[in-house]
Amino acid sequence: MGDVINLRMARKARSRRAAEQTAQANRARHGRTKAEMAAEKAEAARLRRHLDGTERETD
């Protein structure tokens, strides 16, 4: 037979783990310097220009 668990405590623990994962993702996304954000934005713009330049012309 399995162990007895408190469902309320298990639900809260699962909620805390999900919140911690979200917080970790936000720290990775927003915890960057201004130069890092500018470099990422410039790289995205460069890739977008490259992709737009390689599109086929259709009538």
MODELLER restraints for C-alpha pairs under 7 A, 6 or more apart:
rsr = mdl.restraints
at = mdl.atoms
